Amino acid sequence: MDFSLSPELEALRQKTGAFVKEHCIPLESPRESFDEHENIPLEKLAILRDKAKAVGLWAPQMPKELGGMGLTMAEQAVIYEEANYSIFGPAALNCSAPDDGNMRLLSMVGTEEQKKIWLQPIIDGKVRSAFVMTEPHPGAGSDPAGMMRTKAEKKGDKWVVHGRKWFITGAGASDHFILIARTSDDPRNGLSAFLFHKDQPGWEIVRKVPIMGPEEHGGHCELRFDGLEIAEENILMKLGDGLRATQIRLGPARLTHCMRWLGMAKRAMAIAADYAKERESFGETLAEHEGVQWMLGEAAMQIHTGRLLTMYAAWKLDQGDRARKELSMAKVEVAEMLNSVINTCIQICGARGYSQDTLLEWMYRYARQAKLVDGASEVHKMVMARFFMQEGTDFWSWDH
């Protein structure tokens, strides 16, 4: 493993950082210009995206032949981290959730016709997308295979969907949807993945679920399906491959979350460090107080630890490994790190950090979801425990 950057990747990293600081960060203030989701207004985002395309910083995860940058997972880790030094950076570069994971899944398993119809418009930034899996109790959450209640039944040449979903990120602003529904009672092959467009009849947004923190465009929505008809050609992968599609999507998506969270944590540290160097207390700046130095040092170490776990998991994926335990380790550690670091930075900044004079309170509310999205931390710890019980001391085996 060698995580040193090539001259080309280092130049791209610097280019990304310069773009974010010049074009994205100035839009974070004034805060009253944010939209209803506490995010960048879509008209301003469109301008940012045009600028990103013009300088070649667009869709880092997609192949060049489809209009992306064609980066490996390890290379993406570098660029995603740099992009999320601004809360608007990933959306500007078209590498924010949920589009990021949906594009990745479609590019990996879609047919050429499906890529043309469903994927390319997302890459081009013409439409947004959503992944429709989570359900209200007693439906599917962390155990979709066992608990999925939404059903798709074959009637003639169409699949007809009935059921409910909720916490569907971005649904209110999406045109293209990837839906996971039950098509049989087979414990492993009972789910299937379907593609549908927002204008198709037979479904509706019941409500946008209010959440604690800022959110992606389109909110987090509850959906009702009451006779949505989907054609056979809009099954993604094969009938019964819904769980596999979910696993293919969620593994890398967990890691790209980590990549972005590292950038946000670094930004929080920069805000706190600037304040600590300026604010005086008892005859010294805060940065000169030993207690504050301990806080900053520990936070810096946590970010570095999270980055190493993230880069290692990315490297494993680039080698063709599924990296299940590595992805879980990175997801848990980086989610915990994000919450801890931002909490520390607010404490250093005092009342100012708790106010809306900085982005720290925005980040703090946003960060809490990190322990829940794409698998709660406890679920990932169960995954790691199972690997340990199976592998014993080989859990820590060296790569060779």
C-alpha positions as semicolon CSV with decimal commas, in nm:
position;residue;x (nm);y (nm);z (nm)
1;M;0,000;0,000;0,000
2;D;0,135;0,336;-0,102
3;F;-0,092;0,632;-0,039
4;S;0,145;0,892;-0,180
5;L;-0,016;1,102;-0,452
6;S;0,106;1,107;-0,810
7;P;0,201;1,449;-0,947
8;E;-0,116;1,443;-1,159
9;L;-0,342;1,363;-0,862
10;E;-0,173;1,625;-0,643
11;A;-0,230;1,884;-0,914
12;L;-0,595;1,779;-0,935
13;R;-0,627;1,800;-0,557
14;Q;-0,491;2,153;-0,556
15;K;-0,716;2,249;-0,846
16;T;-1,020;2,117;-0,659
17;G;-0,923;2,297;-0,341
18;A;-0,873;2,624;-0,526
19;F;-1,210;2,590;-0,699
20;V;-1,389;2,523;-0,371
21;K;-1,227;2,819;-0,194
22;E;-1,288;3,058;-0,482
23;H;-1,639;2,961;-0,587
24;C;-1,812;2,755;-0,314
25;I;-1,710;2,900;0,021
26;P;-1,818;3,259;-0,063
27;L;-2,173;3,128;-0,120
28;E;-2,196;2,992;0,235
29;S;-2,260;3,344;0,363
30;P;-2,502;3,506;0,420
31;R;-2,686;3,216;0,578
32;E;-3,027;3,370;0,512
33;S;-2,979;3,298;0,140
34;F;-2,998;2,920;0,200
35;D;-3,304;2,733;0,069
36;E;-3,574;2,554;0,270
37;H;-3,342;2,257;0,323
38;E;-3,062;2,483;0,454
39;N;-2,876;2,407;0,135
40;I;-2,756;2,612;-0,160
41;P;-3,047;2,741;-0,375
42;L;-3,078;2,546;-0,698
43;E;-3,029;2,851;-0,920
44;K;-2,694;2,924;-0,750
45;L;-2,598;2,557;-0,765
46;A;-2,660;2,553;-1,141
47;I;-2,409;2,836;-1,186
48;L;-2,155;2,654;-0,968
49;R;-2,199;2,333;-1,166
50;D;-2,142;2,511;-1,496
51;K;-1,816;2,650;-1,357
52;A;-1,708;2,306;-1,235
53;K;-1,778;2,151;-1,576
54;A;-1,587;2,430;-1,750
55;V;-1,268;2,355;-1,553
56;G;-1,297;1,975;-1,577
57;L;-1,409;1,905;-1,220
58;W;-1,722;1,704;-1,288
59;A;-1,844;1,359;-1,177
60;P;-1,513;1,224;-1,041
61;Q;-1,661;0,874;-0,999
62;M;-1,785;0,830;-1,357
63;P;-1,591;0,698;-1,658
64;K;-1,445;0,957;-1,891
65;E;-1,643;0,822;-2,185
66;L;-1,964;0,910;-1,998
67;G;-1,849;1,261;-1,913
68;G;-1,681;1,199;-1,578
69;M;-1,324;1,214;-1,453
70;G;-1,261;0,839;-1,440
71;L;-1,094;0,831;-1,098
72;T;-1,023;0,517;-0,896
73;M;-1,174;0,486;-0,547
74;A;-0,848;0,592;-0,382
75;E;-0,823;0,892;-0,614
76;Q;-1,184;0,980;-0,543
77;A;-1,104;0,981;-0,170
78;V;-0,858;1,263;-0,226
79;I;-1,094;1,472;-0,440
80;Y;-1,412;1,414;-0,235
81;E;-1,230;1,520;0,081
82;E;-1,111;1,835;-0,091
83;A;-1,459;1,904;-0,232
84;N;-1,633;1,889;0,105
85;Y;-1,409;2,156;0,256
86;S;-1,720;2,353;0,155
87;I;-2,065;2,223;0,240
88;F;-2,159;2,302;-0,121
89;G;-1,853;2,142;-0,285
90;P;-1,978;1,787;-0,350
91;A;-2,302;1,908;-0,510
92;A;-2,104;2,148;-0,728
93;L;-1,886;1,861;-0,859
94;N;-2,181;1,618;-0,889
95;C;-2,044;1,379;-0,628
96;S;-2,298;1,427;-0,350
97;A;-2,545;1,174;-0,211
98;P;-2,774;1,021;-0,320
99;D;-2,685;1,079;-0,688
100;D;-2,330;0,963;-0,624
101;G;-2,431;0,611;-0,518
102;N;-2,707;0,583;-0,777
103;M;-2,472;0,676;-1,062
104;R;-2,218;0,427;-0,940
105;L;-2,474;0,144;-0,924
106;L;-2,622;0,218;-1,266
107;S;-2,278;0,241;-1,426
108;M;-2,177;-0,094;-1,277
109;V;-2,485;-0,308;-1,344
110;G;-2,714;-0,124;-1,588
111;T;-2,762;-0,239;-1,945
112;E;-2,641;-0,005;-2,218
113;E;-2,999;0,106;-2,281
114;Q;-3,058;0,166;-1,909
115;K;-2,739;0,369;-1,886
116;K;-2,851;0,582;-2,178
117;I;-3,199;0,647;-2,035
118;W;-3,149;0,645;-1,659
119;L;-2,781;0,716;-1,592
120;Q;-2,656;0,967;-1,846
121;P;-2,905;1,242;-1,751
122;I;-2,786;1,218;-1,388
123;I;-2,422;1,240;-1,495
124;D;-2,502;1,539;-1,712
125;G;-2,672;1,711;-1,419
126;K;-3,006;1,729;-1,600
127;V;-3,198;1,527;-1,337
128;R;-3,163;1,420;-0,975
129;S;-3,222;1,067;-0,845
130;A;-3,329;0,877;-0,533
131;F;-3,280;0,528;-0,393
132;V;-3,607;0,393;-0,254
133;M;-3,560;0,116;0,003
134;T;-3,630;0,211;0,368
135;E;-3,981;0,152;0,503
136;P;-4,186;0,249;0,809
137;H;-4,209;-0,009;1,089
138;P;-4,261;-0,304;1,057
139;G;-4,100;-0,278;0,715
140;A;-3,743;-0,282;0,589
141;G;-3,463;-0,096;0,764
142;S;-3,123;-0,251;0,833
143;D;-3,266;-0,593;0,737
144;P;-3,426;-0,542;0,394
145;A;-3,412;-0,909;0,294
146;G;-3,614;-1,020;0,592
147;M;-3,847;-0,724;0,647
148;M;-3,934;-0,574;0,307
149;R;-4,311;-0,516;0,282
150;T;-4,342;-0,322;-0,045
151;K;-4,439;-0,572;-0,315
152;A;-4,416;-0,581;-0,694
153;E;-4,648;-0,835;-0,857
154;K;-4,645;-0,941;-1,221
155;K;-4,968;-0,854;-1,404
156;G;-4,955;-0,911;-1,775
157;D;-4,635;-0,757;-1,907
158;K;-4,594;-0,511;-1,617
159;W;-4,487;-0,521;-1,253
160;V;-4,737;-0,347;-1,025
161;V;-4,609;-0,196;-0,698
162;H;-4,794;-0,146;-0,369
163;G;-4,640;-0,033;-0,040
164;R;-4,487;0,252;0,157
165;K;-4,135;0,391;0,190
166;W;-3,989;0,670;0,402
167;F;-3,676;0,873;0,467
168;I;-3,609;0,863;0,093
169;T;-3,334;1,119;0,048
170;G;-3,389;1,372;-0,228
171;A;-3,722;1,228;-0,344
172;G;-3,888;1,568;-0,361
173;A;-3,640;1,692;-0,622
174;S;-3,580;1,367;-0,813
175;D;-3,685;1,253;-1,159
176;H;-3,524;0,908;-1,163
177;F;-3,582;0,648;-0,892
178;I;-3,432;0,310;-0,806
179;L;-3,692;0,110;-0,613
180;I;-3,632;-0,206;-0,410
181;A;-3,945;-0,422;-0,373
182;R;-4,033;-0,779;-0,284
183;T;-4,104;-1,009;-0,579
184;S;-4,098;-1,345;-0,398
185;D;-4,058;-1,500;-0,053
186;D;-3,712;-1,637;-0,130
187;P;-3,491;-1,536;0,166
188;R;-3,195;-1,438;-0,055
189;N;-3,352;-1,375;-0,394
190;G;-3,686;-1,230;-0,295
191;L;-3,610;-0,864;-0,371
192;S;-3,577;-0,692;-0,708
193;A;-3,461;-0,348;-0,819
194;F;-3,679;-0,138;-1,050
195;L;-3,635;0,193;-1,232
196;F;-3,918;0,444;-1,260
197;H;-3,972;0,810;-1,350
198;K;-4,142;1,070;-1,132
199;D;-4,415;1,131;-1,392
200;Q;-4,541;0,772;-1,388
201;P;-4,881;0,736;-1,217
202;G;-4,946;0,506;-0,921
203;W;-4,729;0,666;-0,654
204;E;-4,714;0,986;-0,450
205;I;-4,509;1,177;-0,196
206;V;-4,711;1,165;0,126
207;R;-4,495;1,418;0,309
208;K;-4,146;1,550;0,358
209;V;-4,032;1,417;0,694
210;P;-3,894;1,699;0,911
211;I;-3,546;1,612;1,035
212;M;-3,300;1,754;1,287
213;G;-3,037;1,881;1,051
214;P;-2,977;2,032;0,708
215;E;-3,047;1,800;0,418
216;E;-3,000;1,734;0,049
217;H;-3,225;1,900;-0,207
218;G;-3,564;1,733;-0,213
219;G;-3,573;1,651;0,157
220;H;-3,638;1,314;0,317
221;C;-3,975;1,190;0,200
222;E;-4,243;0,935;0,278
223;L;-4,383;0,770;-0,035
224;R;-4,695;0,566;-0,107
225;F;-4,717;0,318;-0,396
226;D;-5,067;0,226;-0,507
227;G;-5,046;0,058;-0,846
228;L;-4,725;0,196;-0,999
229;E;-4,663;-0,004;-1,319
230;I;-4,307;-0,081;-1,425
231;A;-4,208;-0,242;-1,752
232;E;-3,991;-0,555;-1,763
233;E;-3,704;-0,369;-1,928
234;N;-3,681;-0,143;-1,625
235;I;-3,574;-0,420;-1,389
236;L;-3,218;-0,344;-1,282
237;M;-2,996;-0,654;-1,296
238;K;-3,211;-0,969;-1,292
239;L;-3,534;-1,052;-1,117
240;G;-3,441;-1,144;-0,759
241;D;-3,116;-0,943;-0,761
242;G;-3,249;-0,654;-0,551
243;L;-3,045;-0,740;-0,243
244;R;-2,731;-0,772;-0,455
245;A;-2,801;-0,434;-0,615
246;T;-2,841;-0,283;-0,268
247;Q;-2,511;-0,430;-0,151
248;I;-2,329;-0,315;-0,464
249;R;-2,460;0,038;-0,412
250;L;-2,424;0,075;-0,036
251;G;-2,067;-0,052;0,005
252;P;-1,890;0,222;-0,194
253;A;-2,157;0,476;-0,090
254;R;-2,062;0,428;0,275
255;L;-1,704;0,502;0,186
256;T;-1,779;0,811;-0,021
257;H;-1,971;0,943;0,280
258;C;-1,649;0,897;0,479
259;M;-1,448;1,080;0,215
260;R;-1,679;1,379;0,228
261;W;-1,701;1,378;0,609
262;L;-1,322;1,403;0,631
263;G;-1,336;1,725;0,431
264;M;-1,609;1,867;0,655
265;A;-1,411;1,779;0,969
266;K;-1,104;1,955;0,829
267;R;-1,311;2,265;0,761
268;A;-1,445;2,260;1,117
269;M;-1,089;2,240;1,245
270;A;-0,986;2,537;1,030
271;I;-1,271;2,745;1,175
272;A;-1,176;2,651;1,531
273;A;-0,802;2,706;1,475
274;D;-0,859;3,054;1,330
275;Y;-1,067;3,148;1,632
276;A;-0,818;2,996;1,879
277;K;-0,533;3,199;1,728
278;E;-0,728;3,526;1,761
279;R;-0,931;3,494;2,081
280;E;-0,747;3,593;2,399
281;S;-0,819;3,463;2,748
282;F;-0,618;3,522;3,069
283;G;-0,345;3,702;2,884
284;E;-0,291;3,440;2,612
285;T;-0,462;3,332;2,294
286;L;-0,670;3,018;2,325
287;A;-0,419;2,840;2,103
288;E;-0,151;2,897;2,367
289;H;-0,353;2,725;2,640
290;E;-0,242;2,367;2,696
291;G;-0,598;2,239;2,738
292;V;-0,700;2,378;2,399
293;Q;-0,388;2,229;2,243
294;W;-0,490;1,887;2,375
295;M;-0,834;1,930;2,219
296;L;-0,695;2,033;1,881
297;G;-0,428;1,764;1,883
298;E;-0,672;1,485;1,959
299;A;-0,916;1,607;1,693
300;A;-0,638;1,625;1,432
301;M;-0,535;1,270;1,520
302;Q;-0,895;1,146;1,485
303;I;-0,918;1,293;1,135
304;H;-0,590;1,130;1,036
305;T;-0,704;0,792;1,172
306;G;-1,029;0,820;0,978
307;R;-0,845;0,910;0,662
308;L;-0,616;0,605;0,688
309;L;-0,913;0,372;0,735
310;T;-1,092;0,535;0,441
311;M;-0,792;0,518;0,211
312;Y;-0,725;0,157;0,304
313;A;-1,084;0,055;0,227
314;A;-1,068;0,249;-0,102
315;W;-0,745;0,072;-0,192
316;K;-0,904;-0,265;-0,114
317;L;-1,197;-0,187;-0,344
318;D;-0,955;-0,087;-0,619
319;Q;-0,791;-0,431;-0,584
320;G;-1,128;-0,596;-0,655
321;D;-1,192;-0,688;-0,291
322;R;-1,545;-0,642;-0,148
323;A;-1,376;-0,496;0,162
324;R;-1,684;-0,554;0,379
325;K;-1,515;-0,531;0,717
326;E;-1,288;-0,247;0,602
327;L;-1,591;-0,049;0,483
328;S;-1,767;-0,107;0,814
329;M;-1,462;-0,003;1,014
330;A;-1,425;0,318;0,815
331;K;-1,796;0,396;0,836
332;V;-1,811;0,360;1,215
333;E;-1,484;0,540;1,288
334;V;-1,533;0,834;1,052
335;A;-1,894;0,887;1,164
336;E;-1,778;0,897;1,527
337;M;-1,487;1,122;1,432
338;L;-1,711;1,372;1,254
339;N;-1,937;1,411;1,556
340;S;-1,647;1,429;1,800
341;V;-1,441;1,679;1,600
342;I;-1,726;1,919;1,534
343;N;-1,828;1,900;1,900
344;T;-1,471;1,989;1,998
345;C;-1,459;2,277;1,752
346;I;-1,782;2,423;1,889
347;Q;-1,642;2,398;2,241
348;I;-1,327;2,586;2,141
349;C;-1,530;2,858;1,971
350;G;-1,768;2,885;2,266
351;A;-2,092;3,076;2,213
352;R;-1,977;3,181;1,868
353;G;-1,950;2,817;1,762
354;Y;-2,301;2,751;1,891
355;S;-2,436;3,050;1,700
356;Q;-2,498;3,084;1,328
357;D;-2,200;3,318;1,295
358;T;-2,003;3,009;1,188
359;L;-2,102;2,690;1,004
360;L;-2,023;2,476;1,307
361;E;-2,380;2,452;1,437
362;W;-2,496;2,358;1,083
363;M;-2,227;2,089;1,070
364;Y;-2,315;1,964;1,418
365;R;-2,678;1,903;1,328
366;Y;-2,577;1,749;0,995
367;A;-2,318;1,521;1,155
368;R;-2,561;1,331;1,377
369;Q;-2,705;1,147;1,077
370;A;-2,360;1,001;1,005
371;K;-2,411;0,733;1,271
372;L;-2,738;0,627;1,104
373;V;-2,720;0,658;0,725
374;D;-2,621;0,356;0,516
375;G;-2,632;0,132;0,820
376;A;-2,631;0,234;1,186
377;S;-2,297;0,210;1,364
378;E;-2,423;-0,083;1,572
379;V;-2,504;-0,284;1,259
380;H;-2,152;-0,231;1,126
381;K;-2,006;-0,336;1,461
382;M;-2,207;-0,658;1,430
383;V;-2,053;-0,710;1,085
384;M;-1,704;-0,664;1,226
385;A;-1,778;-0,899;1,518
386;R;-1,895;-1,172;1,281
387;F;-1,578;-1,139;1,076
388;F;-1,368;-1,159;1,391
389;M;-1,548;-1,469;1,517
390;Q;-1,495;-1,637;1,178
391;E;-1,136;-1,527;1,123
392;G;-0,988;-1,503;1,471
393;T;-0,647;-1,338;1,461
394;D;-0,659;-1,345;1,080
395;F;-0,895;-1,049;1,116
396;W;-0,576;-0,840;1,129
397;S;-0,382;-1,032;0,864
398;W;-0,138;-0,835;0,649
399;D;-0,209;-0,788;0,281
400;H;0,041;-0,969;0,063
